[in-house]
Amino acid sequence: MAKRKRSQSIDRYLKEGRGQGSGIEYKPWLHIQDVSSLGRSTRLKGNKVPRRYEFLSDLERNYFYLLEYSDSVIDIREQYPLLPIEETLLISEELGIKHPIDPSTQEPIVMSTDFVVTTKEKKNTDVARTLKYKNDLADERVLEKFEIERVYWERKGIDWGIVTESEISKTMAINIAFVHGYADLKYIDGFQDIDQSELAEFSIYLIGRLLSEEFSLREIAQQLEKNYGLTAGSGIALFKHLVITKAVEIDLSEKLNVGQVIPIKAVRTDFSEKVKAI
């Protein structure tokens, strides 16, 4: 196949550093403003890797929450480009499948995979995952593009797979979303002037009361605020912090309701001994 001249947009994206690097240095190939999405586009700041993430659908966002919370995940790179474009062009030619093009210019576009995830398994292994709603898998053109993607990753020696809504717990994603923004309390109203020793004291109190399973989370949070003169909402915010930082473990597969008793499955070691002494 003759070598093609790259489009100006591809050169521009490469100069911007898109699709390159890892961790906090990674920049997604596609940004929300670059595409028309059928879903609700979302930008989020990560906790595991503190950079801005770009999601083109609710499905991508929900999957990200599960990846963020997983202890086995080290790095998450969304909207990952299949470069160089010559490779996917060659694969499409070999398969007899039309390569995706820009409808306005009729030029081939860089294909992308929704997520490339680095896990702790087998000394930091990359896996590639494409997100799609089950109903879309009946579309022949969708499957053709997936075949190009599958062969691309196969030739790279990287495991590739499709993830549908059936494999993403919406309840768990909603629960993680509820606590996700509370990993660092210095950005939360009411905690700016609280030092670490005070925060530990409040946490021990809250965990101890939760373990008793006598009162709802809301009741315990309000009592904490009253006892320590904290601003309204501080108790729930602290609970969210303890969950997202995994100081406490709860069942995230069940819908969280602050008006109910929240059973604690486990307490992190640095808190557990202190709680016993209450």
PEVEN-V270632 format. One record per helix or strand of 3 or more residues. SS is the DSSP state (~ for helix, > for strand). FROM is the first residue (numbers start at 1). TO is the last residue. If there is no record, write none. Layout:
# PEVEN-V270632
ss=SS from=FROM to=TO
ss=SS from=FROM to=TO
This chain:
# PEVEN-V270632
ss=~ from=8 to=15
ss=~ from=23 to=25
ss=~ from=32 to=34
ss=> from=42 to=45
ss=> from=52 to=55
ss=~ from=58 to=69
ss=> from=73 to=81
ss=~ from=85 to=95
ss=> from=112 to=119
ss=> from=125 to=131
ss=~ from=134 to=138
ss=~ from=140 to=156
ss=> from=159 to=163
ss=~ from=165 to=167
ss=~ from=170 to=180
ss=~ from=185 to=187
ss=~ from=196 to=212
ss=~ from=217 to=228
ss=~ from=234 to=244
ss=~ from=269 to=276
